[in-house]
Amino acid sequence: MAMKTLWNLRVFCAVVEEKSFVAAARQLGTSPSSATRALQALEDELGTMLLARSSKLVELTMAGEAYYPLARQMLDLQQQAEEELSQQAISPRGLLRFSAPESLGREMLPRTLAKLAEEHPGLRFEVLYSDAILEPIRDKLDFSIRGAFPAASELIGYPLWRYRRHLYASPEYIARHGAPTHPRELPQHRVLMHSAPRVLKAWNFVCGDETISLNLSAWHRSNSGNGVLDAARGGLGIARLGDWLAEPLAARGELIRLCPTFRIVSSQGDDPQMHAVFASRNMPRKARLLLEALRAEATAAGLSRLPSL
C-alpha cells in the first residue's frame, strides 16, 4: 500500500474518531486544510463520499460506515507489521529455558549455542539435558527438544531433522564376539537397550521389501542415551543408535555399523525425527532463532532427510 494512501486512511480514521477536522489535524500534526485535501483524495480514489460535512458536524455516510472498520483494520495491521519489523531489528535478549536429550549435548547443541551467544550477547540459556519427557507448560520451558517419534498431543511441533537408526558395536566387541550378519542373529548377542518408557520395545527392521520385528532381551540397560552410546563404544554390546550421533564415531573407527542394509523404524515404518515442541504458536523470536540455528547446524553437518519448513 502506497504511503500516500496510508496517510489518507489515517486522516479519515482520525476525523471519524475525533468528529472534527481541526481536532484530527491537531492529533496528526498537520493543518485542517491538509487533512481536508487528504480525505478528498481518498474519496476520489474510492469514487464515493465517506463523510458528510457541514460547518458544525462531520458524519459518516452509509459508504463511510461500511468502510471505516476496514480502514481501521488496515491501519492496525500496518502498525503491527511495523512493530514486528522493529522487534526484529533489535537483537534478542533474555533467558531461554528449554530441555534437550542428553545426546544432543555432546557436540551439536553446545556448538550452536556458542555461535548464537556470540552473535547475540544479550541471550542467556538454561538447558535441562534429560532423556525423560519434559513438558513445556508443566516444567516452565520455552520449548522441549525431543528425538524419536512425535507423540500425539496438543503441543505444537517444530521438526528439526529426520534420521535413521542402525545397529552399531565397537571393534573390540566384534573381535571378541563376532558380528551378526542378519538381525535374526541378535538374540545370540549382547544387546544394549535404553530403558526410557517411550523407547520402542520391538525393534522393527526394514531392508527393501523385507521387514522383521524382534522383541529382544537386553543384556545391559541404561536410562541415558549417552550411557547406551558409551557402552557400545566401550565394547559392552550392540546398540541401536541414530545415524546423526553414531556415524561420526564410525568415521573415526570407534564404532562399526552392523547389518548395514537394514534400518530400524517404527511399527508404522517411519524413520525417527529430532523435533521441538512448545505450547503456543506464539513462540518467542529468540526460541525460533535458536531452533533455526540448530537446523542450520544440522545441515552444515551433512545430515540428510531434513523436513521442509
C-alpha positions as CSV (number, residue, x, y, z in Angstrom):
1,M,0.0,0.0,0.0
2,A,1.4,3.4,-1.0
3,M,2.4,5.7,1.8
4,K,0.1,8.4,0.5
5,T,-2.9,6.1,0.7
6,L,-1.9,5.1,4.3
7,W,-1.7,8.8,5.2
8,N,-5.2,9.4,3.7
9,L,-6.5,6.4,5.7
10,R,-5.0,7.8,8.9
11,V,-6.7,11.2,8.3
12,F,-10.1,9.6,7.6
13,C,-9.9,7.4,10.8
14,A,-8.8,10.4,12.9
15,V,-11.6,12.6,11.6
16,V,-14.1,9.9,12.4
17,E,-12.7,9.2,15.9
18,E,-12.3,12.9,16.8
19,K,-15.5,14.0,15.0
20,S,-13.6,17.1,13.8
21,F,-11.2,18.0,11.1
22,V,-9.5,20.5,13.4
23,A,-9.0,18.0,16.2
24,A,-7.9,15.3,13.8
25,A,-5.3,17.7,12.2
26,R,-4.0,18.6,15.7
27,Q,-3.6,14.9,16.6
28,L,-1.8,14.2,13.4
29,G,0.4,17.3,13.5
30,T,-0.9,18.8,10.3
31,S,-3.2,21.6,9.2
32,P,-7.0,21.3,8.8
33,S,-6.7,22.2,5.1
34,S,-4.2,19.4,4.6
35,A,-6.5,17.0,6.4
36,T,-9.4,18.0,4.2
37,R,-7.3,17.5,1.0
38,A,-6.3,14.0,2.2
39,L,-9.9,13.0,2.8
40,Q,-10.9,14.4,-0.6
41,A,-8.1,12.4,-2.3
42,L,-9.3,9.2,-0.5
43,E,-12.9,9.8,-1.6
44,D,-11.8,10.4,-5.2
45,E,-9.7,7.2,-5.1
46,L,-12.7,5.2,-3.9
47,G,-15.3,7.0,-6.0
48,T,-17.7,7.7,-3.2
49,M,-18.3,10.1,-0.3
50,L,-17.2,8.8,3.1
51,L,-18.1,11.8,5.3
52,A,-21.0,14.3,5.1
53,R,-19.6,17.7,6.2
54,S,-21.3,20.9,7.4
55,S,-19.9,23.9,9.2
56,K,-20.5,22.2,12.6
57,L,-21.0,18.5,12.0
58,V,-19.0,15.6,10.5
59,E,-21.0,12.4,10.0
60,L,-20.3,9.1,8.2
61,T,-22.2,8.4,5.1
62,M,-23.5,4.8,4.5
63,A,-20.4,4.1,2.5
64,G,-18.3,5.6,5.3
65,E,-19.9,3.4,7.9
66,A,-19.1,0.3,5.8
67,Y,-15.5,1.5,5.0
68,Y,-14.4,2.8,8.4
69,P,-13.9,-0.7,10.2
70,L,-11.9,-1.9,7.2
71,A,-9.8,1.2,7.2
72,R,-9.1,0.9,10.9
73,Q,-8.2,-2.8,10.4
74,M,-5.7,-1.9,7.6
75,L,-4.0,0.7,9.8
76,D,-3.9,-1.7,12.8
77,L,-2.2,-4.4,10.5
78,Q,0.3,-1.8,9.2
79,Q,1.2,-0.8,12.8
80,Q,1.5,-4.5,13.8
81,A,3.8,-5.1,10.8
82,E,6.0,-2.1,11.7
83,E,6.2,-3.2,15.3
84,E,7.3,-6.7,14.2
85,L,10.0,-5.3,11.9
86,S,11.1,-3.1,14.7
87,Q,11.4,-6.0,17.1
88,Q,13.4,-8.0,14.5
89,A,15.9,-5.1,14.2
90,I,16.6,-5.4,18.0
91,S,18.9,-8.1,19.0
92,P,17.0,-10.7,21.1
93,R,17.9,-10.9,24.7
94,G,16.9,-12.6,27.9
95,L,16.8,-16.1,29.3
96,L,15.8,-19.1,27.0
97,R,14.9,-22.1,29.1
98,F,14.5,-25.4,27.3
99,S,15.1,-29.2,27.5
100,A,17.0,-31.5,25.2
101,P,18.1,-35.1,25.0
102,E,21.4,-35.8,26.7
103,S,23.0,-37.0,23.5
104,L,22.3,-33.6,21.9
105,G,24.7,-32.0,24.4
106,R,27.7,-33.9,23.2
107,E,28.7,-31.5,20.4
108,M,25.9,-30.1,18.2
109,L,23.8,-28.1,20.6
110,P,26.7,-26.6,22.6
111,R,28.3,-25.6,19.3
112,T,25.1,-23.9,18.2
113,L,24.6,-22.1,21.5
114,A,28.2,-20.8,21.4
115,K,27.7,-19.3,18.0
116,L,24.3,-17.8,18.9
117,A,25.7,-16.3,22.1
118,E,28.5,-14.7,20.2
119,E,26.1,-13.2,17.7
120,H,23.5,-12.1,20.4
121,P,25.4,-11.3,23.6
122,G,22.1,-10.5,25.4
123,L,20.9,-14.1,25.1
124,R,21.3,-16.5,28.1
125,F,20.5,-20.2,28.1
126,E,19.3,-22.7,30.7
127,V,19.4,-26.2,29.2
128,L,17.8,-29.1,31.0
129,Y,19.5,-32.2,29.5
130,S,17.3,-35.2,30.1
131,D,16.1,-38.3,28.3
132,A,12.8,-38.0,30.3
133,I,9.8,-36.4,28.7
134,L,9.7,-32.8,30.0
135,E,6.6,-30.7,29.3
136,P,6.8,-27.1,28.3
137,I,3.9,-25.9,30.5
138,R,4.5,-28.2,33.5
139,D,8.2,-27.6,33.6
140,K,8.1,-23.9,32.7
141,L,10.1,-24.3,29.4
142,D,10.1,-22.2,26.3
143,F,10.2,-25.4,24.4
144,S,11.4,-29.0,24.6
145,I,13.6,-30.8,22.1
146,R,12.9,-34.5,21.6
147,G,14.1,-37.3,19.5
148,A,12.4,-40.5,18.2
149,F,8.7,-40.2,17.1
150,P,6.4,-37.2,17.9
151,A,3.7,-38.1,20.3
152,A,0.1,-37.3,19.6
153,S,-0.7,-34.3,21.9
154,E,-1.9,-30.7,21.8
155,L,1.6,-29.4,21.7
156,I,2.8,-27.6,18.6
157,G,5.6,-29.4,16.8
158,Y,8.7,-27.9,15.1
159,P,10.6,-30.5,13.0
160,L,14.4,-30.2,13.1
161,W,15.7,-33.2,11.1
162,R,14.9,-36.8,10.3
163,Y,17.4,-39.5,10.9
164,R,17.8,-43.3,10.7
165,R,18.6,-45.9,13.3
166,H,21.1,-48.7,12.7
167,L,22.9,-51.3,14.8
168,Y,26.4,-50.4,16.0
169,A,29.2,-52.0,18.0
170,S,32.8,-51.4,18.8
171,P,35.7,-53.1,17.0
172,E,36.6,-54.7,20.4
173,Y,33.2,-56.2,20.8
174,I,33.3,-57.6,17.3
175,A,36.8,-59.0,17.9
176,R,35.5,-60.9,21.0
177,H,32.0,-61.9,19.9
178,G,31.8,-61.6,16.2
179,A,29.3,-59.6,14.2
180,P,25.8,-60.6,13.2
181,T,25.2,-60.8,9.5
182,H,21.4,-60.6,9.9
183,P,19.1,-59.1,12.5
184,R,17.7,-62.5,13.4
185,E,21.1,-63.4,14.9
186,L,20.8,-60.7,17.5
187,P,19.4,-63.0,20.3
188,Q,22.8,-64.7,20.3
189,H,24.5,-61.3,21.1
190,R,24.7,-58.9,23.9
191,V,22.1,-56.3,23.1
192,L,22.2,-52.8,24.8
193,M,18.9,-51.0,25.4
194,H,17.7,-47.7,26.6
195,S,15.2,-48.1,29.5
196,A,13.2,-44.9,28.9
197,P,9.4,-45.7,29.0
198,R,8.8,-44.4,25.4
199,V,11.6,-46.3,23.8
200,L,10.3,-48.9,21.3
201,K,10.2,-52.3,22.8
202,A,10.0,-54.1,19.4
203,W,12.9,-53.5,17.0
204,N,11.4,-53.3,13.5
205,F,14.0,-53.8,10.8
206,V,13.5,-52.8,7.1
207,C,15.6,-53.6,4.1
208,G,13.9,-53.1,0.8
209,D,10.7,-55.3,0.9
210,E,12.0,-57.3,3.8
211,T,10.6,-56.4,7.3
212,I,11.5,-58.1,10.6
213,S,10.1,-57.4,14.1
214,L,12.1,-58.7,17.0
215,N,11.3,-58.5,20.7
216,L,14.8,-58.7,22.2
217,S,16.0,-59.1,25.8
218,A,18.6,-56.6,26.9
219,W,22.0,-57.8,28.2
220,H,22.7,-54.3,29.6
221,R,20.4,-51.3,30.1
222,S,20.8,-47.6,30.7
223,N,18.3,-44.8,31.2
224,S,20.6,-42.4,29.2
225,G,21.2,-42.2,25.5
226,N,24.8,-41.2,26.3
227,G,25.0,-44.3,28.5
228,V,23.9,-46.6,25.7
229,L,26.3,-44.9,23.2
230,D,29.3,-45.1,25.6
231,A,28.5,-48.7,26.5
232,A,28.7,-49.5,22.8
233,R,31.9,-47.6,22.4
234,G,33.3,-49.4,25.4
235,G,32.6,-52.9,23.9
236,L,29.7,-53.9,26.2
237,G,27.4,-54.9,23.3
238,I,25.4,-53.9,20.2
239,A,23.3,-50.8,20.4
240,R,20.5,-49.2,18.3
241,L,21.7,-45.7,17.6
242,G,20.7,-42.7,15.5
243,D,23.0,-42.2,12.5
244,W,23.4,-38.5,13.2
245,L,25.1,-39.5,16.5
246,A,26.9,-42.7,15.6
247,E,28.2,-42.1,12.1
248,P,30.8,-39.5,13.1
249,L,32.2,-42.2,15.6
250,A,32.0,-44.8,12.8
251,A,34.0,-42.5,10.6
252,R,36.7,-42.4,13.3
253,G,36.7,-46.2,13.7
254,E,35.2,-46.1,17.2
255,L,32.1,-47.9,16.1
256,I,31.1,-50.2,13.2
257,R,27.6,-50.3,11.6
258,L,26.3,-53.9,11.7
259,C,23.8,-55.4,9.2
260,P,24.3,-52.1,7.2
261,T,21.5,-52.7,4.7
262,F,18.8,-52.7,7.5
263,R,17.5,-49.7,9.3
264,I,15.2,-49.7,12.4
265,V,11.8,-47.9,12.1
266,S,8.6,-47.5,14.0
267,S,5.8,-50.0,13.8
268,Q,4.3,-47.8,11.0
269,G,7.6,-47.9,9.1
270,D,8.6,-44.3,9.9
271,D,12.1,-43.0,10.5
272,P,12.6,-41.1,13.7
273,Q,12.7,-37.3,13.9
274,M,14.5,-34.7,16.0
275,H,11.9,-32.1,16.8
276,A,10.9,-29.4,19.3
277,V,7.5,-29.0,21.0
278,F,6.1,-25.9,22.5
279,A,2.7,-25.0,24.0
280,S,1.7,-22.0,21.8
281,R,2.0,-20.9,18.2
282,N,3.3,-17.6,19.5
283,M,6.8,-18.9,20.0
284,P,9.2,-16.2,21.2
285,R,11.5,-14.9,18.5
286,K,14.6,-15.9,20.5
287,A,13.3,-19.5,20.6
288,R,12.7,-19.6,16.9
289,L,16.1,-18.1,16.3
290,L,17.7,-21.0,18.3
291,L,15.8,-23.7,16.5
292,E,16.6,-22.2,13.1
293,A,20.3,-22.1,14.1
294,L,20.2,-25.7,15.2
295,R,18.6,-26.7,11.9
296,A,21.4,-24.8,10.0
297,E,24.0,-26.6,12.1
298,A,22.4,-29.9,11.2
299,T,22.5,-29.0,7.5
300,A,26.1,-27.9,7.8
301,A,26.9,-31.3,9.5
302,G,25.6,-33.0,6.4
303,L,22.5,-34.6,8.0
304,S,20.1,-35.8,5.3
305,R,16.3,-36.1,5.2
306,L,15.7,-32.7,6.6
307,P,12.0,-31.9,6.6
308,S,10.7,-28.7,4.9
309,L,9.7,-25.7,7.0
